[in-house]
Structures are given as structure tokens and as C-alpha cells.
Amino acid sequence: MSSQKPYRGRFAPSPTGPLHLGSLLAAVGSWLMARQAHGQWLIRIEDIDPSREIKGAAQNQIETLKALGMESDETIVWQSQRYDRYEEILQKLIGTGDAFECFCSRKDLIDYHGVHRFCISKNAEKHSAIRLKIPDTSIQFHDQFQGHFSQLLGTDVGDMIIKRADDFWAYQLAVVVDDADQNITHVVRGLDLLSSTPKQIYLQSILGFPKPQYAHLPLVLDETGQKLSKSVAACPIDPHEPIPVLRKVWQHLGQTLSSWPDDDNPEHALFHAIGRFEAEKIPSYSQLLTA
């Protein structure tokens, strides 16, 4: 009998605007891989930074996904409703000595290339952040699409913030806690988060959380090589014209256009696409995609 856990994947957008081709690539890629593995696919809204959130964006994202034939298999999790859980984990880390109060700002760390190895700020009057103590260690893992990846945490990352000085939770802490609590086994997301993965693996290790398998999809770039989400080319997805954009995403995932199902219903087309999807054809980071 196999001891392998049932596949549980997720798509976790931030509500900073409508879905565009780049974000849809992560949604469709993670959905297809979950469905092909006969697993579950969850939606999580990462709304822990109100300063960047656009009112109504989260609901718009959810409705767009539904119009394209993708819905969460479980109740959608909103990070803004999980602050008590993050605080519980934070206090645990402080109690074990793995986290500490820090008054250092980015300006303080300029001479250290932004890497925090010890507190140098003398301004204890301002509000503090909470940092995770990072040892001089190398974290290595195998990514399904990008291959071997390693990072020297002490040199390249330093002590990372897990709760900001403005009292907002840092992404690195929230995502690790949420993936563990939702029993996520496979994380399929954009290549821009590849360098965050070793930090998350380290945090998982000290919290005793299981490590998911990781697969980072290529980014969709504009003609200048800029990430689409930061580009003027990042046009929102039109949920009333789902098939053309799904066909485009299919091609960006390395699939041949001739293998896309001939069906005008997006839900039916995606269902038939599951059996035709070949994950091994997904481009690596060296094969940049343009919108």
C-alpha cells in the first residue's frame, strides 16, 4: 500500500488587481496538475497587505476563475481571517529563541546589501519588526520544472522579517503556516517565488511542518523582459471571452495548440484538457515567455 498523501494543490493570488495572463498561467497550471493527479485544488486569498489591496479585486478574481471553469474544492481561505493563528506561531518562535525583536530599517542595512546578520539600529523608540533568526546554512531542493536549486540563507537572505514594523504579517510566515494547515502537498506557482522557497523550507523545518513538492512555472513577460504583473501590458482577463485566453495559457504552458480541446465551453474544454496535458513540456526559466 502506498504511503503517499493524496495530492492537494492551491492557487493563492493577492487582491492587488484583476487576473491577467501571468496570474492565470499559475492558476491553470496548478489546476491542471492537481486534476491530472486526481487531487484537490484550493483557492487562498493572500490579503495580508491592505496597503496594496484593491477593493473588490479578490471577488473579481474568484468570479473570473469561475467563469473560466475553475472553482475551489473547499471553502476559500482568506489570510486576513487567520491573524490569531499567525500570532500563535509567532509566539512559539519567540519562545524557542528562533525569532526576535528588531528595530533595523532598510536604510540601516544599506551598507550590508540589505542582509540582516545582527541588529545595528539604535532607534528603539520606533515600532519593532520581528525577524526569524537565520543560520549560516545552505538549503537545497529539487524543483519539478527548474531542477536543482540552492541558497545560502545566511549570506543571501539573512534574518528575515516575519512580522512587519507596521504590524502586518510577512508573506513568508503566512504562506508556510497556511500550506501546513491546509495539508498542501504540491506548490505550483510562478518562477518569481523560486528564491523564496528555501526560506520557506527552513521555516517549515524548525516548525516541524512537512515540506511540499515545488514546481515553479515560467513567467509571462512583456516585450522588454519585465514581469507582466508590473507591466502596462498586463491587461485584465475578459471572463466573457474565456476560450481565447485559455488557448493562449495552454501554449505558454508548452502545449501544442492542436492538442487544445475543440469546445466553446471553458469548463468542458478544461476537463478534456486534463488528459492531454503534458507537464514535461512546460518551459524552464531559460525559456522566457512573452505576452
C-alpha positions in Angstrom: 0.0 0.0 0.0 1.4 3.4 -1.0 2.0 5.9 1.9 1.9 8.8 -0.5 -0.5 11.5 0.6 -3.4 12.5 -1.7 -2.4 15.4 -3.9 -3.5 18.8 -2.6 -2.6 21.9 -4.6 -3.6 25.6 -4.4 -3.7 28.9 -6.2 -3.1 31.9 -3.9 -3.5 35.3 -5.5 -3.1 38.6 -3.8 -6.0 41.0 -4.3 -3.9 43.8 -5.9 -5.9 43.8 -9.2 -7.7 41.7 -11.7 -6.3 38.4 -13.0 -4.0 38.9 -16.1 -2.3 36.4 -18.3 0.6 35.9 -15.9 -1.5 35.1 -12.9 -3.9 32.9 -14.9 -0.9 30.9 -16.1 -0.2 29.9 -12.4 -3.9 29.2 -11.8 -4.4 27.0 -14.9 -1.0 25.2 -14.4 -1.7 24.4 -10.8 -5.3 23.3 -11.6 -4.2 21.0 -14.4 -1.6 19.4 -12.3 -3.9 18.8 -9.4 -6.7 17.4 -11.7 -4.3 15.1 -13.6 -3.1 13.7 -10.2 -6.8 13.2 -9.2 -6.2 15.6 -6.4 -7.8 18.7 -4.9 -7.3 22.3 -5.9 -7.9 25.1 -3.4 -8.1 28.9 -3.6 -6.5 31.0 -0.9 -6.7 34.8 -0.9 -3.4 36.3 0.3 -4.9 39.6 1.7 -2.4 40.5 4.4 -1.2 43.8 2.9 -4.1 46.3 2.9 -1.8 49.0 1.5 -1.6 47.1 -1.8 -5.1 45.7 -1.9 -7.7 47.0 -4.3 -11.3 46.9 -3.1 -13.3 44.2 -4.8 -10.3 42.7 -6.5 -10.5 39.4 -4.6 -14.1 38.8 -5.5 -13.4 39.7 -9.1 -10.5 37.2 -9.2 -12.8 34.5 -7.8 -15.6 35.2 -10.3 -13.1 35.3 -13.2 -11.8 31.9 -12.3 -15.3 30.5 -12.0 -16.2 31.9 -15.5 -13.1 30.1 -16.8 -14.2 26.8 -15.3 -12.1 26.7 -12.1 -13.6 26.7 -8.6 -12.0 25.8 -5.2 -12.7 22.3 -4.0 -13.0 23.6 -0.4 -14.1 26.8 1.3 -11.8 29.7 0.2 -9.3 30.7 2.9 -8.7 34.4 3.5 -5.4 35.2 5.2 -6.9 38.3 6.8 -9.0 35.9 8.9 -6.1 33.9 10.2 -4.2 36.5 12.2 -4.7 34.6 15.5 -3.1 31.5 14.0 -0.1 33.5 12.8 0.3 35.1 16.2 0.2 31.6 17.8 3.1 30.5 15.6 5.0 33.8 16.1 4.9 33.4 19.9 6.1 29.8 19.5 9.1 31.0 17.5 9.9 33.8 20.0 9.6 31.3 22.8 12.2 28.9 21.2 14.5 31.8 20.5 14.1 31.5 16.7 12.5 34.9 16.4 13.5 38.3 17.9 12.5 41.9 18.0 14.4 44.2 15.6 14.4 48.0 15.0 16.7 47.9 11.9 15.3 49.6 8.8 16.3 49.1 5.2 18.3 52.3 5.4 20.2 50.9 8.3 21.2 47.8 6.2 22.2 49.6 3.0 25.9 49.0 3.8 25.2 45.3 4.3 23.4 45.0 1.0 20.1 44.6 2.8 21.1 41.4 4.6 20.5 41.4 8.3 23.0 39.4 10.4 22.9 41.4 13.7 20.9 44.4 14.9 22.6 47.7 14.3 19.8 50.2 14.8 20.0 52.4 18.0 16.4 53.7 17.4 14.5 51.7 20.0 11.7 54.3 20.1 10.1 53.3 16.8 7.9 50.2 16.5 9.9 47.0 16.0 9.6 44.2 13.4 10.0 40.5 14.3 12.7 38.7 12.5 13.4 35.0 12.1 17.0 34.1 13.1 18.7 32.6 10.1 21.8 30.3 10.5 24.7 30.1 8.1 23.3 27.1 6.2 22.5 26.1 2.7 19.0 24.9 1.7 18.7 22.8 -1.4 15.7 21.3 -3.1 14.6 19.9 -6.4 12.1 21.8 -8.4 9.9 19.8 -10.9 10.5 22.3 -13.7 13.6 24.3 -12.7 15.7 21.4 -11.4 18.2 21.7 -8.6 18.2 25.0 -6.6 20.2 26.0 -3.6 20.5 29.1 -1.5 23.0 30.2 1.2 20.5 31.6 3.7 22.9 33.4 6.0 24.8 35.1 3.1 21.9 35.6 0.6 18.9 36.2 2.9 19.9 37.0 6.4 17.5 37.2 9.3 14.1 37.6 7.6 11.1 39.6 8.7 8.1 37.5 9.7 6.0 40.4 11.2 6.5 43.9 9.8 7.0 47.0 11.9 3.6 48.3 10.7 2.0 45.2 12.4 1.2 43.4 9.1 2.2 39.8 8.7 5.0 38.9 6.3 4.3 36.7 3.4 6.9 34.1 4.3 5.3 33.3 7.7 1.7 33.3 6.4 2.3 31.1 3.4 4.2 28.4 5.4 1.5 28.3 8.1 -1.3 28.2 5.6 0.3 25.5 3.4 0.8 23.3 6.5 -2.7 23.9 7.9 -4.3 23.1 4.5 -2.2 20.0 4.1 -0.8 21.2 0.8 1.4 18.6 -0.8 2.3 20.3 -4.1 3.0 24.0 -4.6 2.8 25.1 -8.2 3.4 28.8 -8.7 5.3 31.4 -10.6 9.1 31.5 -11.1 9.3 34.8 -9.2 8.8 32.9 -6.0 11.6 30.3 -6.6 14.1 32.3 -4.4 11.5 32.4 -1.6 11.3 28.6 -1.4 14.5 27.9 0.6 13.3 30.5 3.2 10.0 28.7 3.5 11.6 25.2 3.6 13.8 26.4 6.5 10.8 27.8 8.4 8.9 24.5 7.8 11.9 22.6 9.3 12.0 24.5 12.5 8.2 24.4 13.0 8.1 20.7 12.2 5.9 21.1 9.2 6.0 18.8 6.2 7.7 20.1 3.0 5.5 20.2 -0.1 6.9 19.4 -3.5 7.6 22.5 -5.5 7.1 23.3 -9.2 7.8 26.9 -10.4 6.2 27.9 -13.7 7.9 30.3 -16.2 6.8 33.9 -16.0 4.9 35.7 -18.7 7.0 38.8 -19.6 6.3 41.8 -21.8 8.5 42.7 -24.8 11.0 44.5 -22.6 11.5 41.4 -20.4 9.5 42.8 -17.4 7.2 40.6 -15.4 3.7 41.1 -16.8 2.2 41.9 -13.4 4.4 45.0 -13.3 3.8 46.0 -16.9 1.4 48.2 -18.8 0.8 45.1 -20.9 -0.9 43.3 -18.0 -4.4 43.6 -19.4 -7.1 42.0 -17.3 -8.7 38.8 -18.3 -12.1 39.1 -20.0 -14.3 36.5 -18.4 -16.8 36.9 -21.3 -14.2 35.6 -23.8 -12.7 32.7 -21.9 -11.6 30.3 -24.7 -9.0 32.6 -26.4 -7.2 33.3 -23.2 -7.3 29.7 -22.1 -5.8 28.7 -25.5 -3.0 31.3 -25.0 -2.2 30.0 -21.5 -2.2 26.4 -22.9 0.5 27.5 -25.4 2.5 29.3 -22.7 2.5 26.1 -20.7 4.4 24.5 -23.6 1.4 22.6 -25.0 0.6 22.5 -28.7 -2.4 24.5 -29.9 -3.6 21.5 -31.9 -4.0 19.5 -28.6 -6.4 22.0 -27.1 -9.9 20.6 -27.0 -12.3 22.0 -29.6 -15.1 23.1 -27.2 -16.5 26.6 -26.7 -17.5 25.8 -23.1 -14.5 26.6 -20.9 -15.4 24.1 -18.2 -15.8 21.3 -20.7 -12.6 22.4 -22.5 -10.5 22.3 -19.3 -12.0 19.0 -18.3 -10.9 17.4 -21.6 -7.5 19.2 -21.4 -6.6 17.3 -18.3 -5.9 14.1 -20.2 -4.0 15.9 -22.9 -1.8 18.0 -20.6 2.0 17.1 -20.6 3.7 18.7 -17.7 7.1 17.7 -19.0 6.7 20.2 -21.9 6.5 23.2 -19.5 9.4 25.5 -20.3 12.1 26.1 -17.8 13.3 29.6 -16.6 15.7 29.7 -19.5 12.9 29.8 -22.0 11.3 33.2 -21.4 7.7 33.7 -22.4 6.3 37.0 -23.8 2.7 38.1 -23.8 
